[in-house]
C-alpha cells in the first residue's frame, strides 16, 4: 500500500518513528504555512497532482473535511519538486518486512 503521509500506526509497532512522517518535514511545513493549509492537505494535493489515487484514512470529521478540501489550491513546479525530493525510499506495508516477524516471508518486490 501507498502511505503518502507516513504510516502513523507503525510507530506504535516500533516499525517507524514519528519523525519519519513527511508531515513533520520543514519543507512541507513551510509550504503549508505559506498556503494556509495543513501539511496533510499539501501532501495529499501533491499526490493528486502526480496522478495518484489517494484514499486517506480518518474517523475524525474535521480531518475528513480537510482531506477533501485540497482542490482549491495548487502547488508550483518548485513546490512539487521539493516535496518529491523528500522520498527517502522508505516503504510501509511491505509484507516482505512485517511478515518475517510472523514467521513468513512475502516480499512485494521480486
DRENDREN-244613 format. One record per atom (N, C-alpha, C): x, y, z; atom name; residue in one letter. Coordinates in Angstrom, 3 decimals, always signed. Layout:
% DRENDREN-244613
<pt x="X" y="Y" z="Z" atomo="CA" residuo="a"/>
...
//
This chain:
% DRENDREN-244613
<pt x="+0.813" y="-1.181" z="+0.000" atomo="N" residuo="x"/>
<pt x="+0.000" y="+0.000" z="+0.000" atomo="CA" residuo="x"/>
<pt x="+0.858" y="+1.247" z="+0.000" atomo="C" residuo="x"/>
<pt x="+0.302" y="+2.332" z="-0.470" atomo="N" residuo="x"/>
<pt x="+0.997" y="+3.604" z="-0.546" atomo="CA" residuo="x"/>
<pt x="+0.557" y="+4.455" z="+0.622" atomo="C" residuo="x"/>
<pt x="+1.483" y="+4.892" z="+1.436" atomo="N" residuo="x"/>
<pt x="+1.187" y="+5.711" z="+2.606" atomo="CA" residuo="x"/>
<pt x="+1.874" y="+7.057" z="+2.443" atomo="C" residuo="x"/>
<pt x="+1.243" y="+7.989" z="+1.709" atomo="N" residuo="x"/>
<pt x="+1.919" y="+9.247" z="+1.404" atomo="CA" residuo="x"/>
<pt x="+2.173" y="+10.115" z="+2.626" atomo="C" residuo="x"/>
<pt x="+1.453" y="+9.884" z="+3.696" atomo="N" residuo="x"/>
<pt x="+1.642" y="+10.678" z="+4.907" atomo="CA" residuo="x"/>
<pt x="+2.531" y="+9.971" z="+5.908" atomo="C" residuo="x"/>
<pt x="+3.060" y="+8.829" z="+5.542" atomo="N" residuo="x"/>
<pt x="+3.774" y="+8.002" z="+6.508" atomo="CA" residuo="x"/>
<pt x="+2.748" y="+7.051" z="+7.104" atomo="C" residuo="x"/>
<pt x="+3.173" y="+6.155" z="+7.875" atomo="N" residuo="x"/>
<pt x="+2.256" y="+5.175" z="+8.466" atomo="CA" residuo="x"/>
<pt x="+2.293" y="+5.330" z="+9.977" atomo="C" residuo="x"/>
<pt x="+1.478" y="+6.240" z="+10.474" atomo="N" residuo="x"/>
<pt x="+1.453" y="+6.528" z="+11.905" atomo="CA" residuo="x"/>
<pt x="+1.197" y="+5.309" z="+12.772" atomo="C" residuo="x"/>
<pt x="+0.415" y="+4.364" z="+12.264" atomo="N" residuo="x"/>
<pt x="+0.129" y="+3.166" z="+13.041" atomo="CA" residuo="x"/>
<pt x="+1.373" y="+2.302" z="+13.228" atomo="C" residuo="x"/>
<pt x="+2.387" y="+2.513" z="+12.411" atomo="N" residuo="x"/>
<pt x="+3.616" y="+1.740" z="+12.534" atomo="CA" residuo="x"/>
<pt x="+4.506" y="+2.240" z="+13.666" atomo="C" residuo="x"/>
<pt x="+4.235" y="+3.447" z="+14.140" atomo="N" residuo="x"/>
<pt x="+5.020" y="+3.991" z="+15.254" atomo="CA" residuo="x"/>
<pt x="+4.818" y="+3.139" z="+16.501" atomo="C" residuo="x"/>
<pt x="+3.565" y="+2.809" z="+16.801" atomo="N" residuo="x"/>
<pt x="+3.288" y="+2.002" z="+17.991" atomo="CA" residuo="x"/>
<pt x="+3.824" y="+0.583" z="+17.871" atomo="C" residuo="x"/>
<pt x="+4.109" y="+0.146" z="+16.656" atomo="N" residuo="x"/>
<pt x="+4.679" y="-1.189" z="+16.433" atomo="CA" residuo="x"/>
<pt x="+6.205" y="-1.159" z="+16.394" atomo="C" residuo="x"/>
<pt x="+6.788" y="+0.018" z="+16.631" atomo="N" residuo="x"/>
<pt x="+8.236" y="+0.216" z="+16.557" atomo="CA" residuo="x"/>
<pt x="+8.802" y="-0.110" z="+15.176" atomo="C" residuo="x"/>
<pt x="+7.986" y="+0.112" z="+14.155" atomo="N" residuo="x"/>
<pt x="+8.438" y="-0.117" z="+12.785" atomo="CA" residuo="x"/>
<pt x="+8.696" y="+1.202" z="+12.065" atomo="C" residuo="x"/>
<pt x="+8.447" y="+2.302" z="+12.752" atomo="N" residuo="x"/>
<pt x="+8.684" y="+3.643" z="+12.207" atomo="CA" residuo="x"/>
<pt x="+8.751" y="+4.607" z="+13.382" atomo="C" residuo="x"/>
<pt x="+9.284" y="+5.776" z="+13.114" atomo="N" residuo="x"/>
<pt x="+9.291" y="+6.821" z="+14.140" atomo="CA" residuo="x"/>
<pt x="+8.399" y="+7.957" z="+13.665" atomo="C" residuo="x"/>
<pt x="+7.871" y="+8.704" z="+14.607" atomo="N" residuo="x"/>
<pt x="+7.008" y="+9.832" z="+14.264" atomo="CA" residuo="x"/>
<pt x="+7.749" y="+10.831" z="+13.383" atomo="C" residuo="x"/>
<pt x="+9.046" y="+10.955" z="+13.579" atomo="N" residuo="x"/>
<pt x="+9.852" y="+11.906" z="+12.809" atomo="CA" residuo="x"/>
<pt x="+9.953" y="+11.530" z="+11.342" atomo="C" residuo="x"/>
<pt x="+9.650" y="+10.279" z="+10.995" atomo="N" residuo="x"/>
<pt x="+9.714" y="+9.851" z="+9.593" atomo="CA" residuo="x"/>
<pt x="+8.553" y="+10.383" z="+8.763" atomo="C" residuo="x"/>
<pt x="+7.522" y="+10.871" z="+9.410" atomo="N" residuo="x"/>
<pt x="+6.359" y="+11.356" z="+8.678" atomo="CA" residuo="x"/>
<pt x="+6.716" y="+12.599" z="+7.879" atomo="C" residuo="x"/>
<pt x="+6.313" y="+12.623" z="+6.634" atomo="N" residuo="x"/>
<pt x="+6.546" y="+13.786" z="+5.782" atomo="CA" residuo="x"/>
<pt x="+5.818" y="+15.007" z="+6.343" atomo="C" residuo="x"/>
<pt x="+4.820" y="+14.787" z="+7.169" atomo="N" residuo="x"/>
<pt x="+4.064" y="+15.890" z="+7.758" atomo="CA" residuo="x"/>
<pt x="+4.909" y="+16.747" z="+8.696" atomo="C" residuo="x"/>
<pt x="+6.029" y="+16.215" z="+9.124" atomo="N" residuo="x"/>
<pt x="+6.930" y="+16.961" z="+10.003" atomo="CA" residuo="x"/>
<pt x="+8.118" y="+17.567" z="+9.263" atomo="C" residuo="x"/>
<pt x="+8.161" y="+17.375" z="+7.976" atomo="N" residuo="x"/>
<pt x="+9.267" y="+17.904" z="+7.181" atomo="CA" residuo="x"/>
<pt x="+9.212" y="+19.432" z="+7.165" atomo="C" residuo="x"/>
<pt x="+10.344" y="+20.086" z="+7.443" atomo="N" residuo="x"/>
<pt x="+10.361" y="+21.554" z="+7.387" atomo="CA" residuo="x"/>
<pt x="+9.886" y="+22.095" z="+6.035" atomo="C" residuo="x"/>
<pt x="+10.211" y="+21.414" z="+4.957" atomo="N" residuo="x"/>
<pt x="+9.788" y="+21.872" z="+3.630" atomo="CA" residuo="x"/>
<pt x="+8.266" y="+21.863" z="+3.510" atomo="C" residuo="x"/>
<pt x="+7.642" y="+20.778" z="+3.950" atomo="N" residuo="x"/>
<pt x="+6.177" y="+20.679" z="+3.891" atomo="CA" residuo="x"/>
<pt x="+5.540" y="+21.688" z="+4.839" atomo="C" residuo="x"/>
<pt x="+6.112" y="+21.836" z="+6.028" atomo="N" residuo="x"/>
<pt x="+5.577" y="+22.811" z="+6.987" atomo="CA" residuo="x"/>
<pt x="+5.636" y="+24.226" z="+6.421" atomo="C" residuo="x"/>
<pt x="+6.715" y="+24.574" z="+5.742" atomo="N" residuo="x"/>
<pt x="+6.857" y="+25.905" z="+5.139" atomo="CA" residuo="x"/>
<pt x="+5.822" y="+26.129" z="+4.034" atomo="C" residuo="x"/>
<pt x="+5.652" y="+25.135" z="+3.172" atomo="N" residuo="x"/>
<pt x="+4.683" y="+25.246" z="+2.080" atomo="CA" residuo="x"/>
<pt x="+3.276" y="+25.385" z="+2.659" atomo="C" residuo="x"/>
<pt x="+2.950" y="+24.571" z="+3.644" atomo="N" residuo="x"/>
<pt x="+1.620" y="+24.613" z="+4.258" atomo="CA" residuo="x"/>
<pt x="+1.347" y="+25.984" z="+4.883" atomo="C" residuo="x"/>
<pt x="+2.323" y="+26.513" z="+5.582" atomo="N" residuo="x"/>
<pt x="+2.155" y="+27.822" z="+6.220" atomo="CA" residuo="x"/>
<pt x="+1.928" y="+28.898" z="+5.168" atomo="C" residuo="x"/>
<pt x="+2.722" y="+28.871" z="+4.108" atomo="N" residuo="x"/>
<pt x="+2.610" y="+29.871" z="+3.056" atomo="CA" residuo="x"/>
<pt x="+1.237" y="+29.817" z="+2.375" atomo="C" residuo="x"/>
<pt x="+0.691" y="+28.609" z="+2.213" atomo="N" residuo="x"/>
<pt x="-0.590" y="+28.439" z="+1.528" atomo="CA" residuo="x"/>
<pt x="-1.794" y="+28.517" z="+2.461" atomo="C" residuo="x"/>
<pt x="-1.553" y="+28.506" z="+3.771" atomo="N" residuo="x"/>
<pt x="-2.662" y="+28.497" z="+4.718" atomo="CA" residuo="x"/>
<pt x="-3.399" y="+27.170" z="+4.739" atomo="C" residuo="x"/>
<pt x="-2.654" y="+26.106" z="+4.534" atomo="N" residuo="x"/>
<pt x="-3.209" y="+24.749" z="+4.504" atomo="CA" residuo="x"/>
<pt x="-2.498" y="+23.903" z="+5.549" atomo="C" residuo="x"/>
<pt x="-3.029" y="+22.731" z="+5.832" atomo="N" residuo="x"/>
<pt x="-2.356" y="+21.821" z="+6.748" atomo="CA" residuo="x"/>
<pt x="-1.285" y="+21.055" z="+5.969" atomo="C" residuo="x"/>
<pt x="-0.287" y="+20.531" z="+6.665" atomo="N" residuo="x"/>
<pt x="+0.705" y="+19.696" z="+5.975" atomo="CA" residuo="x"/>
<pt x="+0.059" y="+18.514" z="+5.241" atomo="C" residuo="x"/>
<pt x="-0.953" y="+17.916" z="+5.841" atomo="N" residuo="x"/>
<pt x="-1.630" y="+16.786" z="+5.193" atomo="CA" residuo="x"/>
<pt x="-2.285" y="+17.225" z="+3.891" atomo="C" residuo="x"/>
<pt x="-2.924" y="+18.392" z="+3.886" atomo="N" residuo="x"/>
<pt x="-3.542" y="+18.885" z="+2.661" atomo="CA" residuo="x"/>
<pt x="-2.498" y="+19.105" z="+1.571" atomo="C" residuo="x"/>
<pt x="-1.359" y="+19.629" z="+1.939" atomo="N" residuo="x"/>
<pt x="-0.292" y="+19.866" z="+0.961" atomo="CA" residuo="x"/>
<pt x="+0.182" y="+18.549" z="+0.350" atomo="C" residuo="x"/>
<pt x="+0.406" y="+17.554" z="+1.181" atomo="N" residuo="x"/>
<pt x="+0.916" y="+16.279" z="+0.671" atomo="CA" residuo="x"/>
<pt x="-0.156" y="+15.540" z="-0.129" atomo="C" residuo="x"/>
<pt x="-1.395" y="+15.622" z="+0.311" atomo="N" residuo="x"/>
<pt x="-2.478" y="+14.999" z="-0.457" atomo="CA" residuo="x"/>
<pt x="-2.630" y="+15.674" z="-1.821" atomo="C" residuo="x"/>
<pt x="-2.510" y="+16.993" z="-1.853" atomo="N" residuo="x"/>
<pt x="-2.595" y="+17.717" z="-3.127" atomo="CA" residuo="x"/>
<pt x="-1.427" y="+17.345" z="-4.031" atomo="C" residuo="x"/>
<pt x="-0.234" y="+17.241" z="-3.455" atomo="N" residuo="x"/>
<pt x="+0.939" y="+16.804" z="-4.216" atomo="CA" residuo="x"/>
<pt x="+0.654" y="+15.456" z="-4.882" atomo="C" residuo="x"/>
<pt x="+0.093" y="+14.529" z="-4.108" atomo="N" residuo="x"/>
<pt x="-0.174" y="+13.187" z="-4.633" atomo="CA" residuo="x"/>
<pt x="-1.195" y="+13.223" z="-5.761" atomo="C" residuo="x"/>
<pt x="-2.267" y="+14.005" z="-5.594" atomo="N" residuo="x"/>
<pt x="-3.281" y="+14.054" z="-6.657" atomo="CA" residuo="x"/>
<pt x="-2.733" y="+14.735" z="-7.904" atomo="C" residuo="x"/>
<pt x="-1.897" y="+15.755" z="-7.728" atomo="N" residuo="x"/>
<pt x="-1.295" y="+16.410" z="-8.897" atomo="CA" residuo="x"/>
<pt x="-0.341" y="+15.479" z="-9.637" atomo="C" residuo="x"/>
<pt x="+0.196" y="+14.491" z="-8.940" atomo="N" residuo="x"/>
<pt x="+1.059" y="+13.491" z="-9.591" atomo="CA" residuo="x"/>
<pt x="+0.240" y="+12.381" z="-10.236" atomo="C" residuo="x"/>
<pt x="-1.070" y="+12.413" z="-10.038" atomo="N" residuo="x"/>
<pt x="-1.938" y="+11.409" z="-10.645" atomo="CA" residuo="x"/>
<pt x="-2.191" y="+10.191" z="-9.781" atomo="C" residuo="x"/>
<pt x="-1.765" y="+10.241" z="-8.530" atomo="N" residuo="x"/>
<pt x="-2.010" y="+9.119" z="-7.622" atomo="CA" residuo="x"/>
<pt x="-3.458" y="+9.123" z="-7.160" atomo="C" residuo="x"/>
<pt x="-4.007" y="+7.950" z="-6.982" atomo="N" residuo="x"/>
<pt x="-5.298" y="+7.803" z="-6.317" atomo="CA" residuo="x"/>
<pt x="-4.994" y="+7.688" z="-4.831" atomo="C" residuo="x"/>
<pt x="-5.538" y="+8.616" z="-4.073" atomo="N" residuo="x"/>
<pt x="-5.232" y="+8.667" z="-2.649" atomo="CA" residuo="x"/>
<pt x="-6.506" y="+8.383" z="-1.855" atomo="C" residuo="x"/>
<pt x="-6.395" y="+7.472" z="-0.893" atomo="N" residuo="x"/>
<pt x="-7.509" y="+7.153" z="-0.023" atomo="CA" residuo="x"/>
<pt x="-7.049" y="+7.410" z="+1.410" atomo="C" residuo="x"/>
<pt x="-7.171" y="+8.665" z="+1.866" atomo="N" residuo="x"/>
<pt x="-6.745" y="+8.962" z="+3.233" atomo="CA" residuo="x"/>
<pt x="-7.720" y="+8.356" z="+4.230" atomo="C" residuo="x"/>
<pt x="-7.186" y="+7.965" z="+5.358" atomo="N" residuo="x"/>
<pt x="-7.990" y="+7.308" z="+6.383" atomo="CA" residuo="x"/>
<pt x="-8.135" y="+8.236" z="+7.574" atomo="C" residuo="x"/>
<pt x="-9.377" y="+8.422" z="+8.010" atomo="N" residuo="x"/>
<pt x="-9.630" y="+9.172" z="+9.228" atomo="CA" residuo="x"/>
<pt x="-11.039" y="+8.883" z="+9.698" atomo="C" residuo="x"/>
<pt x="-11.227" y="+8.914" z="+10.985" atomo="N" residuo="x"/>
<pt x="-12.575" y="+8.794" z="+11.544" atomo="CA" residuo="x"/>
<pt x="-13.013" y="+10.119" z="+12.167" atomo="C" residuo="x"/>
<pt x="-12.151" y="+11.129" z="+12.064" atomo="N" residuo="x"/>
<pt x="-12.462" y="+12.436" z="+12.634" atomo="CA" residuo="x"/>
<pt x="-13.065" y="+13.341" z="+11.556" atomo="C" residuo="x"/>
<pt x="-14.246" y="+13.883" z="+11.844" atomo="N" residuo="x"/>
<pt x="-14.955" y="+14.697" z="+10.874" atomo="CA" residuo="x"/>
<pt x="-14.118" y="+15.874" z="+10.386" atomo="C" residuo="x"/>
<pt x="-13.389" y="+16.526" z="+11.274" atomo="N" residuo="x"/>
<pt x="-12.585" y="+17.678" z="+10.847" atomo="CA" residuo="x"/>
<pt x="-11.511" y="+17.257" z="+9.840" atomo="C" residuo="x"/>
<pt x="-10.921" y="+16.100" z="+10.064" atomo="N" residuo="x"/>
<pt x="-9.894" y="+15.627" z="+9.122" atomo="CA" residuo="x"/>
<pt x="-10.501" y="+15.162" z="+7.812" atomo="C" residuo="x"/>
<pt x="-11.688" y="+14.560" z="+7.881" atomo="N" residuo="x"/>
<pt x="-12.364" y="+14.157" z="+6.641" atomo="CA" residuo="x"/>
<pt x="-12.628" y="+15.389" z="+5.771" atomo="C" residuo="x"/>
<pt x="-13.079" y="+16.476" z="+6.396" atomo="N" residuo="x"/>
<pt x="-13.333" y="+17.719" z="+5.658" atomo="CA" residuo="x"/>
<pt x="-12.024" y="+18.273" z="+5.107" atomo="C" residuo="x"/>
<pt x="-10.965" y="+18.283" z="+5.915" atomo="N" residuo="x"/>
<pt x="-9.652" y="+18.749" z="+5.443" atomo="CA" residuo="x"/>
<pt x="-9.166" y="+17.912" z="+4.267" atomo="C" residuo="x"/>
<pt x="-9.334" y="+16.601" z="+4.365" atomo="N" residuo="x"/>
<pt x="-8.822" y="+15.702" z="+3.330" atomo="CA" residuo="x"/>
<pt x="-9.479" y="+15.931" z="+1.971" atomo="C" residuo="x"/>
<pt x="-10.719" y="+16.356" z="+1.958" atomo="N" residuo="x"/>
<pt x="-11.387" y="+16.601" z="+0.672" atomo="CA" residuo="x"/>
<pt x="-11.196" y="+18.044" z="+0.209" atomo="C" residuo="x"/>
<pt x="-10.731" y="+18.897" z="+1.086" atomo="N" residuo="x"/>
<pt x="-10.555" y="+20.322" z="+0.760" atomo="CA" residuo="x"/>
<pt x="-9.153" y="+20.597" z="+0.225" atomo="C" residuo="x"/>
<pt x="-8.820" y="+19.890" z="-0.842" atomo="N" residuo="x"/>
<pt x="-7.476" y="+20.027" z="-1.409" atomo="CA" residuo="x"/>
<pt x="-7.497" y="+20.489" z="-2.864" atomo="C" residuo="x"/>
<pt x="-8.676" y="+20.845" z="-3.347" atomo="N" residuo="x"/>
<pt x="-8.784" y="+21.193" z="-4.762" atomo="CA" residuo="x"/>
<pt x="-8.963" y="+22.693" z="-4.997" atomo="C" residuo="x"/>
<pt x="-8.763" y="+23.493" z="-3.944" atomo="N" residuo="x"/>
<pt x="-8.899" y="+24.940" z="-4.086" atomo="CA" residuo="x"/>
<pt x="-7.543" y="+25.645" z="-4.102" atomo="C" residuo="x"/>
<pt x="-6.496" y="+24.871" z="-4.296" atomo="N" residuo="x"/>
<pt x="-5.151" y="+25.450" z="-4.403" atomo="CA" residuo="x"/>
<pt x="-4.299" y="+24.520" z="-5.264" atomo="C" residuo="x"/>
<pt x="-3.198" y="+25.038" z="-5.717" atomo="N" residuo="x"/>
<pt x="-2.270" y="+24.218" z="-6.487" atomo="CA" residuo="x"/>
<pt x="-0.870" y="+24.424" z="-5.930" atomo="C" residuo="x"/>
<pt x="+0.027" y="+23.610" z="-6.360" atomo="N" residuo="x"/>
<pt x="+1.428" y="+23.705" z="-5.956" atomo="CA" residuo="x"/>
<pt x="+2.260" y="+24.089" z="-7.172" atomo="C" residuo="x"/>
<pt x="+3.239" y="+24.937" z="-6.961" atomo="N" residuo="x"/>
<pt x="+4.116" y="+25.332" z="-8.052" atomo="CA" residuo="x"/>
<pt x="+5.010" y="+24.156" z="-8.438" atomo="C" residuo="x"/>
<pt x="+5.634" y="+24.270" z="-9.596" atomo="N" residuo="x"/>
<pt x="+6.576" y="+23.229" z="-10.030" atomo="CA" residuo="x"/>
<pt x="+7.690" y="+23.068" z="-8.994" atomo="C" residuo="x"/>
<pt x="+8.138" y="+24.188" z="-8.448" atomo="N" residuo="x"/>
<pt x="+9.199" y="+24.139" z="-7.436" atomo="CA" residuo="x"/>
<pt x="+8.727" y="+23.429" z="-6.172" atomo="C" residuo="x"/>
<pt x="+7.509" y="+23.711" z="-5.729" atomo="N" residuo="x"/>
<pt x="+6.970" y="+23.033" z="-4.539" atomo="CA" residuo="x"/>
<pt x="+6.790" y="+21.545" z="-4.800" atomo="C" residuo="x"/>
<pt x="+6.316" y="+21.202" z="-5.995" atomo="N" residuo="x"/>
<pt x="+6.163" y="+19.790" z="-6.352" atomo="CA" residuo="x"/>
<pt x="+7.515" y="+19.081" z="-6.294" atomo="C" residuo="x"/>
<pt x="+8.536" y="+19.713" z="-6.861" atomo="N" residuo="x"/>
<pt x="+9.874" y="+19.107" z="-6.869" atomo="CA" residuo="x"/>
<pt x="+10.434" y="+18.999" z="-5.458" atomo="C" residuo="x"/>
<pt x="+10.176" y="+19.999" z="-4.632" atomo="N" residuo="x"/>
<pt x="+10.662" y="+19.969" z="-3.248" atomo="CA" residuo="x"/>
<pt x="+10.063" y="+18.799" z="-2.495" atomo="C" residuo="x"/>
<pt x="+8.754" y="+18.618" z="-2.630" atomo="N" residuo="x"/>
<pt x="+8.094" y="+17.511" z="-1.923" atomo="CA" residuo="x"/>
<pt x="+8.565" y="+16.171" z="-2.493" atomo="C" residuo="x"/>
<pt x="+8.684" y="+16.083" z="-3.811" atomo="N" residuo="x"/>
<pt x="+9.160" y="+14.837" z="-4.430" atomo="CA" residuo="x"/>
<pt x="+10.554" y="+14.469" z="-3.950" atomo="C" residuo="x"/>
<pt x="+11.372" y="+15.457" z="-3.683" atomo="N" residuo="x"/>
<pt x="+12.750" y="+15.190" z="-3.249" atomo="CA" residuo="x"/>
<pt x="+12.829" y="+14.620" z="-1.839" atomo="C" residuo="x"/>
<pt x="+11.717" y="+14.622" z="-1.126" atomo="N" residuo="x"/>
<pt x="+11.708" y="+14.096" z="+0.244" atomo="CA" residuo="x"/>
<pt x="+11.686" y="+12.568" z="+0.277" atomo="C" residuo="x"/>
<pt x="+11.485" y="+11.939" z="-0.866" atomo="N" residuo="x"/>
<pt x="+11.450" y="+10.484" z="-0.927" atomo="CA" residuo="x"/>
<pt x="+12.747" y="+9.914" z="-0.369" atomo="C" residuo="x"/>
<pt x="+12.631" y="+9.117" z="+0.668" atomo="N" residuo="x"/>
<pt x="+13.822" y="+8.506" z="+1.270" atomo="CA" residuo="x"/>
<pt x="+13.831" y="+6.990" z="+1.054" atomo="C" residuo="x"/>
<pt x="+12.954" y="+6.520" z="+0.150" atomo="N" residuo="x"/>
<pt x="+12.940" y="+5.092" z="-0.157" atomo="CA" residuo="x"/>
<pt x="+12.285" y="+4.227" z="+0.905" atomo="C" residuo="x"/>
<pt x="+11.656" y="+4.843" z="+1.885" atomo="N" residuo="x"/>
<pt x="+11.006" y="+4.091" z="+2.966" atomo="CA" residuo="x"/>
<pt x="+9.693" y="+3.544" z="+2.448" atomo="C" residuo="x"/>
<pt x="+9.444" y="+2.269" z="+2.640" atomo="N" residuo="x"/>
<pt x="+8.207" y="+1.647" z="+2.206" atomo="CA" residuo="x"/>
<pt x="+7.507" y="+1.036" z="+3.410" atomo="C" residuo="x"/>
<pt x="+6.253" y="+1.402" z="+3.552" atomo="N" residuo="x"/>
<pt x="+5.417" y="+0.833" z="+4.600" atomo="CA" residuo="x"/>
<pt x="+4.552" y="-0.246" z="+3.969" atomo="C" residuo="x"/>
<pt x="+3.958" y="-1.061" z="+4.777" atomo="N" residuo="x"/>
<pt x="+3.011" y="-2.075" z="+4.319" atomo="CA" residuo="x"/>
<pt x="+3.659" y="-3.123" z="+3.414" atomo="C" residuo="x"/>
<pt x="+4.941" y="-3.346" z="+3.573" atomo="N" residuo="x"/>
<pt x="+5.643" y="-4.347" z="+2.781" atomo="CA" residuo="x"/>
<pt x="+5.636" y="-5.662" z="+3.548" atomo="C" residuo="x"/>
<pt x="+4.830" y="-6.629" z="+3.106" atomo="N" residuo="x"/>
<pt x="+4.778" y="-7.899" z="+3.831" atomo="CA" residuo="x"/>
<pt x="+6.117" y="-8.621" z="+3.858" atomo="C" residuo="x"/>
<pt x="+7.017" y="-8.259" z="+2.943" atomo="N" residuo="x"/>
<pt x="+8.349" y="-8.852" z="+2.973" atomo="CA" residuo="x"/>
<pt x="+9.108" y="-8.455" z="+4.217" atomo="C" residuo="x"/>
<pt x="+8.681" y="-7.371" z="+4.843" atomo="N" residuo="x"/>
<pt x="+9.309" y="-6.914" z="+6.076" atomo="CA" residuo="x"/>
<pt x="+8.513" y="-7.376" z="+7.285" atomo="C" residuo="x"/>
<pt x="+7.215" y="-7.056" z="+7.310" atomo="N" residuo="x"/>
<pt x="+6.487" y="-7.338" z="+8.541" atomo="CA" residuo="x"/>
<pt x="+6.037" y="-8.781" z="+8.688" atomo="C" residuo="x"/>
<pt x="+5.984" y="-9.565" z="+7.614" atomo="N" residuo="x"/>
<pt x="+5.607" y="-10.973" z="+7.754" atomo="CA" residuo="x"/>
<pt x="+6.734" y="-11.806" z="+8.347" atomo="C" residuo="x"/>
<pt x="+7.966" y="-11.323" z="+8.234" atomo="N" residuo="x"/>
<pt x="+9.100" y="-12.052" z="+8.797" atomo="CA" residuo="x"/>
<pt x="+8.895" y="-12.222" z="+10.299" atomo="C" residuo="x"/>
<pt x="+8.405" y="-11.182" z="+10.955" atomo="N" residuo="x"/>
<pt x="+8.147" y="-11.252" z="+12.394" atomo="CA" residuo="x"/>
<pt x="+7.016" y="-12.197" z="+12.744" atomo="C" residuo="x"/>
<pt x="+6.231" y="-12.579" z="+11.748" atomo="N" residuo="x"/>
<pt x="+5.122" y="-13.505" z="+11.969" atomo="CA" residuo="x"/>
<pt x="+5.462" y="-14.904" z="+11.465" atomo="C" residuo="x"/>
<pt x="+6.740" y="-15.107" z="+11.131" atomo="N" residuo="x"/>
<pt x="+7.167" y="-16.437" z="+10.724" atomo="CA" residuo="x"/>
<pt x="+7.055" y="-16.705" z="+9.228" atomo="C" residuo="x"/>
<pt x="+6.832" y="-15.680" z="+8.440" atomo="N" residuo="x"/>
<pt x="+6.707" y="-15.901" z="+6.995" atomo="CA" residuo="x"/>
<pt x="+7.511" y="-14.884" z="+6.212" atomo="C" residuo="x"/>
<pt x="+7.454" y="-15.012" z="+4.924" atomo="N" residuo="x"/>
<pt x="+8.115" y="-14.044" z="+4.043" atomo="CA" residuo="x"/>
<pt x="+7.284" y="-13.930" z="+2.779" atomo="C" residuo="x"/>
<pt x="+6.882" y="-12.722" z="+2.477" atomo="N" residuo="x"/>
<pt x="+6.041" y="-12.487" z="+1.315" atomo="CA" residuo="x"/>
<pt x="+6.425" y="-11.159" z="+0.696" atomo="C" residuo="x"/>
<pt x="+7.605" y="-11.068" z="+0.047" atomo="N" residuo="x"/>
<pt x="+8.059" y="-9.782" z="-0.490" atomo="CA" residuo="x"/>
<pt x="+7.165" y="-9.287" z="-1.626" atomo="C" residuo="x"/>
<pt x="+6.974" y="-7.970" z="-1.679" atomo="N" residuo="x"/>
<pt x="+6.154" y="-7.408" z="-2.755" atomo="CA" residuo="x"/>
<pt x="+6.982" y="-7.021" z="-3.961" atomo="C" residuo="x"/>
<pt x="+8.299" y="-6.986" z="-3.795" atomo="N" residuo="x"/>
<pt x="+9.186" y="-6.682" z="-4.917" atomo="CA" residuo="x"/>
<pt x="+10.034" y="-7.908" z="-5.200" atomo="C" residuo="x"/>
<pt x="+10.046" y="-8.341" z="-6.461" atomo="N" residuo="x"/>
<pt x="+10.744" y="-9.554" z="-6.826" atomo="CA" residuo="x"/>
<pt x="+12.132" y="-9.346" z="-7.111" atomo="C" residuo="x"/>
//
